[in-house]
Amino acid sequence: MDENIKLEKKHSGELPFSDFIECYKHQVYQICFYMIGKRNEAEEIAQTAFIEVYMNVRDYNFDKVSSKLFRITVDLVLDWLREKTTSDYTEIEMAESTESIQKEILQLAVYDRLAIVLKHMVGFSVGEISDIMQIPISNVRRKIHCSREVLCKQLNYNV
């Protein structure tokens, strides 16, 4: 079912908000987890993002509710990162095969990390990332390109 129809039905009381959560919970959690690196905090931030959307759904344009959800998620993650020091989130709960990549991703600057996470971990297009980060597409491309180069160099991959 189309997101707009779902939210219109939610707004009118015909469809539970749980269907909206089901559609986006994995992407929201991935943004949180790959930006922070801690499972519990990622789950908490993801829940907070959905609660904020739920509490304000009547104020949103139905065409942009998912973008608003991702923007809220990003804002919550950035707030969390501002409050924490880098030593607070060095513990990684990743599988062994991705542990070194995750560690290197966590070393990237916050907005570079966000662009990489949204592109490669969550699977958003450059246009969607531009909307979420509220920066021009050319800046998104540059952040992704530069971040890839840094990661390849840090991981000793041939570029």
Accessible surface in RSA format (square Angstrom, percent):
REM  Atomic radii and reference values for relative SASA: ProtOr
REM  Chains: A
REM  Algorithm: Lee & Richards
REM  Probe-radius: 1.40
REM  Slices: 20
REM RES _ NUM      All-atoms   Total-Side   Main-Chain    Non-polar    All polar
REM                ABS   REL    ABS   REL    ABS   REL    ABS   REL    ABS   REL
RES MET A   1   134.93  69.9  61.47  40.7  73.46 174.9  76.90  65.4  58.04  76.9
RES ASP A   2    78.55  55.0  63.42  63.1  15.13  35.8  29.18  68.7  49.37  49.2
RES GLU A   3    31.99  18.4  26.25  19.9   5.74  13.7  16.38  31.7  15.61  12.7
RES ASN A   4    45.04  31.1  45.03  43.5   0.01   0.0   8.27  19.9  36.77  35.5
RES ILE A   5    79.96  45.5  79.90  59.5   0.06   0.1  79.96  57.6   0.00   0.0
RES LYS A   6    23.49  11.5  23.06  14.1   0.43   1.0   8.39   7.6  15.10  16.1
RES LEU A   7     0.32   0.2   0.32   0.2   0.00   0.0   0.32   0.2   0.00   0.0
RES GLU A   8    87.40  50.2  82.09  62.1   5.31  12.6  24.35  47.1  63.05  51.5
RES LYS A   9    67.67  33.0  66.93  41.1   0.73   1.7  27.84  25.1  39.83  42.4
RES LYS A  10    37.21  18.2  33.84  20.8   3.37   8.0   7.18   6.5  30.03  32.0
RES HIS A  11    70.68  38.6  57.30  39.8  13.39  34.2  29.96  30.9  40.72  47.4
RES SER A  12    71.00  60.0  33.93  45.3  37.07  85.4  44.04  93.8  26.96  37.8
RES GLY A  13    67.25  82.9   0.00   N/A  67.25  82.9  33.66  92.4  33.59  75.2
RES GLU A  14   122.24  70.2  87.09  65.9  35.15  83.7  39.27  76.0  82.97  67.7
RES LEU A  15    27.12  15.1  23.38  16.7   3.73   9.4  24.54  17.2   2.57   6.9
RES PRO A  16    82.21  59.9  68.68  62.6  13.53  49.2  80.62  66.6   1.58   9.8
RES PHE A  17    18.92   9.5  13.67   8.5   5.25  13.7  14.16   8.6   4.76  13.6
RES SER A  18    65.03  55.0  57.62  76.9   7.41  17.1  45.81  97.6  19.22  26.9
RES ASP A  19    50.42  35.3  48.75  48.5   1.67   3.9   7.36  17.3  43.06  42.9
RES PHE A  20     2.97   1.5   2.57   1.6   0.40   1.1   2.57   1.6   0.40   1.2
RES ILE A  21    58.96  33.6  58.96  43.9   0.00   0.0  58.96  42.5   0.00   0.0
RES GLU A  22   100.94  58.0  93.62  70.8   7.32  17.4  44.71  86.5  56.23  45.9
RES CYS A  23    64.07  48.5  31.39  35.0  32.69  76.8  15.97  40.5  48.10  51.9
RES TYR A  24    35.03  16.4  34.97  19.9   0.06   0.2  17.11  12.9  17.92  22.1
RES LYS A  25    75.28  36.7  73.29  45.0   1.99   4.7  34.30  30.9  40.98  43.7
RES HIS A  26   120.95  66.1 119.22  82.9   1.74   4.4  82.27  84.8  38.68  45.0
RES GLN A  27    53.11  29.7  52.94  38.7   0.17   0.4  14.66  31.2  38.45  29.2
RES VAL A  28     0.00   0.0   0.00   0.0   0.00   0.0   0.00   0.0   0.00   0.0
RES TYR A  29    58.38  27.3  58.38  33.2   0.00   0.0  54.88  41.2   3.50   4.3
RES GLN A  30    57.40  32.1  57.15  41.8   0.26   0.6   8.98  19.1  48.43  36.7
RES ILE A  31     0.00   0.0   0.00   0.0   0.00   0.0   0.00   0.0   0.00   0.0
RES CYS A  32     0.00   0.0   0.00   0.0   0.00   0.0   0.00   0.0   0.00   0.0
RES PHE A  33    11.51   5.8  11.51   7.1   0.00   0.0  11.51   7.0   0.00   0.0
RES TYR A  34    40.49  18.9  40.49  23.0   0.00   0.0   4.15   3.1  36.34  44.8
RES MET A  35     0.06   0.0   0.06   0.0   0.00   0.0   0.06   0.1   0.00   0.0
RES ILE A  36     0.00   0.0   0.00   0.0   0.00   0.0   0.00   0.0   0.00   0.0
RES GLY A  37     0.00   0.0   0.00   N/A   0.00   0.0   0.00   0.0   0.00   0.0
RES LYS A  38    43.02  21.0  43.02  26.4   0.00   0.0  10.49   9.4  32.53  34.6
RES ARG A  39   107.53  45.1 107.53  54.8   0.00   0.0  30.64  41.9  76.88  46.6
RES ASN A  40   110.74  76.4 104.62 101.1   6.11  14.7  25.99  62.5  84.75  81.9
RES GLU A  41    52.17  30.0  50.61  38.3   1.56   3.7  17.29  33.4  34.89  28.5
RES ALA A  42     0.00   0.0   0.00   0.0   0.00   0.0   0.00   0.0   0.00   0.0
RES GLU A  43    76.52  43.9  74.35  56.3   2.17   5.2  22.06  42.7  54.46  44.5
RES GLU A  44   116.72  67.0 114.02  86.3   2.70   6.4  32.40  62.7  84.32  68.8
RES ILE A  45    13.81   7.9  13.27   9.9   0.54   1.3  13.81   9.9   0.00   0.0
RES ALA A  46     9.41   8.7   9.41  14.5   0.00   0.0   9.41  13.3   0.00   0.0
RES GLN A  47   114.13  63.8 110.40  80.7   3.73   8.9  34.51  73.4  79.62  60.4
RES THR A  48    55.83  39.7  54.81  55.6   1.01   2.4  36.65  49.2  19.18  29.0
RES ALA A  49     0.00   0.0   0.00   0.0   0.00   0.0   0.00   0.0   0.00   0.0
RES PHE A  50    13.35   6.7  13.04   8.1   0.30   0.8  13.30   8.1   0.05   0.1
RES ILE A  51   105.70  60.1 103.99  77.5   1.71   4.1 105.67  76.1   0.03   0.1
RES GLU A  52    70.00  40.2  65.46  49.5   4.55  10.8  19.08  36.9  50.93  41.6
RES VAL A  53     0.00   0.0   0.00   0.0   0.00   0.0   0.00   0.0   0.00   0.0
RES TYR A  54   100.48  46.9  94.16  53.6   6.32  16.4  53.35  40.1  47.13  58.1
RES MET A  55   137.25  71.1 105.82  70.0  31.44  74.8  92.16  78.3  45.10  59.7
RES ASN A  56    52.52  36.2  50.45  48.8   2.07   5.0   7.37  17.7  45.15  43.6
RES VAL A  57     4.73   3.1   4.45   4.0   0.28   0.7   4.45   3.9   0.28   0.7
RES ARG A  58   179.14  75.2 152.62  77.8  26.52  63.1  48.67  66.5 130.46  79.1
RES ASP A  59   116.84  81.8  80.54  80.2  36.30  85.8  29.23  68.8  87.62  87.4
RES TYR A  60    33.24  15.5  20.96  11.9  12.28  32.0  21.25  16.0  11.99  14.8
RES ASN A  61    95.36  65.8  77.19  74.6  18.17  43.8  35.86  86.3  59.50  57.5
RES PHE A  62    47.45  23.7  45.72  28.3   1.73   4.5  45.72  27.7   1.73   4.9
RES ASP A  63    98.84  69.2  75.93  75.6  22.91  54.2  19.66  46.3  79.18  79.0
RES LYS A  64   113.73  55.5 113.16  69.4   0.56   1.3  70.70  63.6  43.03  45.8
RES VAL A  65     0.00   0.0   0.00   0.0   0.00   0.0   0.00   0.0   0.00   0.0
RES SER A  66    21.45  18.1  21.45  28.6   0.00   0.0   0.67   1.4  20.78  29.1
RES SER A  67    33.16  28.0  31.13  41.5   2.03   4.7  13.66  29.1  19.50  27.3
RES LYS A  68    83.22  40.6  80.24  49.2   2.98   7.1  30.88  27.8  52.34  55.8
RES LEU A  69     0.00   0.0   0.00   0.0   0.00   0.0   0.00   0.0   0.00   0.0
RES PHE A  70     8.98   4.5   8.98   5.6   0.00   0.0   8.98   5.4   0.00   0.0
RES ARG A  71    34.98  14.7  34.98  17.8   0.00   0.0  15.35  21.0  19.63  11.9
RES ILE A  72     9.33   5.3   8.51   6.3   0.82   2.0   9.29   6.7   0.04   0.1
RES THR A  73     0.00   0.0   0.00   0.0   0.00   0.0   0.00   0.0   0.00   0.0
RES VAL A  74     0.51   0.3   0.46   0.4   0.05   0.1   0.51   0.4   0.00   0.0
RES ASP A  75    60.12  42.1  58.51  58.2   1.61   3.8  22.98  54.1  37.14  37.0
RES LEU A  76    38.52  21.5  35.53  25.4   2.99   7.5  35.53  25.0   2.99   8.1
RES VAL A  77     0.63   0.4   0.63   0.6   0.00   0.0   0.63   0.6   0.00   0.0
RES LEU A  78     8.35   4.7   7.64   5.5   0.71   1.8   7.64   5.4   0.71   1.9
RES ASP A  79    66.89  46.9  65.25  64.9   1.64   3.9  18.92  44.5  47.97  47.8
RES TRP A  80    29.72  11.9  26.78  13.0   2.94   6.9  23.92  12.8   5.80   9.4
RES LEU A  81    14.85   8.3   5.63   4.0   9.22  23.2   5.91   4.1   8.94  24.1
RES ARG A  82   164.91  69.2 128.15  65.3  36.76  87.5  78.70 107.6  86.21  52.2
RES GLU A  83   135.57  77.8 100.05  75.7  35.52  84.6  41.64  80.5  93.92  76.7
RES LYS A  84    78.43  38.3  66.64  40.9  11.79  28.1  11.03   9.9  67.40  71.8
RES THR A  85    83.18  59.2  77.33  78.4   5.85  13.9  80.17 107.7   3.01   4.5
RES THR A  86    98.59  70.1  94.78  96.1   3.81   9.1  63.46  85.2  35.13  53.1
RES SER A  87    83.96  71.0  65.45  87.3  18.51  42.7  49.60 105.6  34.36  48.1
RES ASP A  88    61.14  42.8  53.25  53.0   7.89  18.7  13.54  31.9  47.59  47.5
RES TYR A  89    13.92   6.5  13.84   7.9   0.08   0.2   5.19   3.9   8.73  10.8
RES THR A  90    86.70  61.7  71.37  72.3  15.33  36.5  51.34  69.0  35.36  53.4
RES GLU A  91   111.25  63.9 100.13  75.8  11.11  26.5  45.95  88.9  65.29  53.3
RES ILE A  92    28.82  16.4   2.92   2.2  25.90  62.4   2.92   2.1  25.90  70.3
RES GLU A  93    65.61  37.7  48.11  36.4  17.50  41.7  29.61  57.3  35.99  29.4
RES MET A  94    31.57  16.3  11.91   7.9  19.66  46.8  12.87  10.9  18.70  24.8
RES ALA A  95    71.45  65.7  51.62  79.7  19.83  45.1  63.99  90.1   7.46  19.8
RES GLU A  96   160.98  92.4 139.74 105.7  21.24  50.6  52.96 102.4 108.02  88.2
RES SER A  97    97.45  82.3  64.61  86.2  32.84  75.7  58.95 125.5  38.50  53.9
RES THR A  98    49.89  35.5  49.86  50.6   0.03   0.1  48.44  65.1   1.45   2.2
RES GLU A  99    59.61  34.2  59.61  45.1   0.00   0.0  11.65  22.5  47.97  39.2
RES SER A 100    63.43  53.6  59.48  79.4   3.94   9.1  41.81  89.0  21.61  30.3
RES ILE A 101    52.83  30.1  52.83  39.4   0.00   0.0  52.83  38.0   0.00   0.0
RES GLN A 102     0.72   0.4   0.00   0.0   0.72   1.7   0.49   1.0   0.23   0.2
RES LYS A 103    94.38  46.0  93.61  57.4   0.76   1.8  50.35  45.3  44.03  46.9
RES GLU A 104    41.71  23.9  41.71  31.6   0.00   0.0   0.01   0.0  41.70  34.0
RES ILE A 105     1.49   0.8   1.49   1.1   0.00   0.0   1.49   1.1   0.00   0.0
RES LEU A 106    12.10   6.7   5.32   3.8   6.78  17.1   5.32   3.7   6.78  18.3
RES GLN A 107   125.23  70.0  94.58  69.1  30.65  73.0  25.35  54.0  99.88  75.7
RES LEU A 108    13.80   7.7   6.28   4.5   7.52  18.9   9.75   6.9   4.05  10.9
RES ALA A 109    65.00  59.8  46.94  72.4  18.06  41.1  58.66  82.6   6.34  16.8
RES VAL A 110    47.08  31.0  43.59  39.5   3.50   8.4  43.59  37.9   3.50   9.5
RES TYR A 111    98.54  46.0  97.79  55.6   0.74   1.9  74.49  56.0  24.04  29.6
RES ASP A 112    35.78  25.1  35.68  35.5   0.10   0.2   0.48   1.1  35.30  35.2
RES ARG A 113     4.36   1.8   4.36   2.2   0.00   0.0   0.00   0.0   4.36   2.6
RES LEU A 114     1.42   0.8   1.42   1.0   0.00   0.0   1.42   1.0   0.00   0.0
RES ALA A 115     0.00   0.0   0.00   0.0   0.00   0.0   0.00   0.0   0.00   0.0
RES ILE A 116     4.04   2.3   4.04   3.0   0.00   0.0   4.04   2.9   0.00   0.0
RES VAL A 117     0.00   0.0   0.00   0.0   0.00   0.0   0.00   0.0   0.00   0.0
RES LEU A 118     0.00   0.0   0.00   0.0   0.00   0.0   0.00   0.0   0.00   0.0
RES LYS A 119    61.87  30.2  54.66  33.5   7.22  17.2  18.78  16.9  43.09  45.9
RES HIS A 120    92.84  50.7  62.17  43.2  30.67  78.5  44.14  45.5  48.69  56.7
RES MET A 121    46.93  24.3  30.56  20.2  16.37  39.0  19.56  16.6  27.38  36.3
RES VAL A 122    16.34  10.8   0.00   0.0  16.34  39.4   0.81   0.7  15.53  42.1
RES GLY A 123    59.35  73.2   0.00   N/A  59.35  73.2  27.34  75.0  32.01  71.7
RES PHE A 124    11.42   5.7   9.96   6.2   1.46   3.8  10.08   6.1   1.34   3.8
RES SER A 125    54.72  46.2  48.70  65.0   6.02  13.9  45.97  97.9   8.75  12.3
RES VAL A 126    27.06  17.8  24.82  22.5   2.23   5.4  24.82  21.6   2.23   6.1
RES GLY A 127    28.51  35.2   0.00   N/A  28.51  35.2  21.88  60.0   6.63  14.9
RES GLU A 128    83.12  47.7  80.41  60.8   2.71   6.5  31.48  60.9  51.64  42.2
RES ILE A 129     0.00   0.0   0.00   0.0   0.00   0.0   0.00   0.0   0.00   0.0
RES SER A 130    14.33  12.1  12.67  16.9   1.66   3.8   0.96   2.0  13.37  18.7
RES ASP A 131    81.20  56.9  65.03  64.7  16.17  38.2  16.21  38.1  64.99  64.8
RES ILE A 132     3.48   2.0   3.07   2.3   0.41   1.0   3.48   2.5   0.00   0.0
RES MET A 133    11.77   6.1   0.72   0.5  11.05  26.3   1.33   1.1  10.44  13.8
RES GLN A 134   130.81  73.2  97.55  71.3  33.27  79.2  36.81  78.4  94.00  71.3
RES ILE A 135    41.71  23.7  33.93  25.3   7.79  18.8  38.65  27.8   3.06   8.3
RES PRO A 136    80.96  59.0  69.92  63.7  11.04  40.1  80.45  66.4   0.50   3.1
RES ILE A 137    71.71  40.8  67.43  50.2   4.28  10.3  67.43  48.6   4.28  11.6
RES SER A 138    74.66  63.1  64.83  86.5   9.83  22.6  49.83 106.1  24.83  34.8
RES ASN A 139    51.89  35.8  51.74  50.0   0.15   0.4   0.15   0.4  51.74  50.0
RES VAL A 140     0.00   0.0   0.00   0.0   0.00   0.0   0.00   0.0   0.00   0.0
RES ARG A 141   143.84  60.4 138.24  70.5   5.60  13.3  51.10  69.8  92.74  56.2
RES ARG A 142   125.46  52.7 119.32  60.8   6.14  14.6  63.83  87.2  61.62  37.3
RES LYS A 143    33.86  16.5  33.50  20.6   0.36   0.9  10.19   9.2  23.67  25.2
RES ILE A 144     7.35   4.2   7.35   5.5   0.00   0.0   7.35   5.3   0.00   0.0
RES HIS A 145   101.17  55.3 101.04  70.2   0.13   0.3  65.91  67.9  35.26  41.0
RES CYS A 146    52.12  39.4  51.11  57.0   1.01   2.4  19.83  50.2  32.29  34.8
RES SER A 147     1.72   1.5   0.06   0.1   1.66   3.8   1.66   3.5   0.06   0.1
RES ARG A 148   101.51  42.6 100.01  51.0   1.50   3.6  42.12  57.6  59.39  36.0
RES GLU A 149    75.95  43.6  72.71  55.0   3.25   7.7  20.77  40.2  55.19  45.1
RES VAL A 150    62.70  41.3  60.15  54.5   2.55   6.1  62.62  54.4   0.08   0.2
RES LEU A 151    17.91  10.0  17.91  12.8   0.00   0.0  17.91  12.6   0.00   0.0
RES CYS A 152    31.58  23.9  31.32  34.9   0.25   0.6   0.19   0.5  31.38  33.8
RES LYS A 153   161.80  78.9 149.85  91.9  11.95  28.5  98.34  88.5  63.46  67.6
RES GLN A 154    78.88  44.1  51.98  38.0  26.90  64.0  28.63  60.9  50.25  38.1
RES LEU A 155    31.90  17.8  15.67  11.2  16.23  40.8  18.99  13.3  12.92  34.8
RES ASN A 156   135.15  93.2 104.81 101.3  30.34  73.1  32.89  79.2 102.27  98.8
RES TYR A 157   121.23  56.6 109.20  62.1  12.03  31.3  84.44  63.5  36.79  45.3
RES ASN A 158   156.30 107.8 125.01 120.8  31.29  75.3  34.85  83.9 121.44 117.4
RES VAL A 159   136.18  89.6  66.07  59.8  70.10 168.9  91.83  79.8  44.34 120.3
END  Absolute sums over single chains surface
CHAIN  1 A     8886.0       7500.5       1385.5       4328.6       4557.4
END  Absolute sums over all chains
TOTAL          8886.0       7500.5       1385.5       4328.6       4557.4
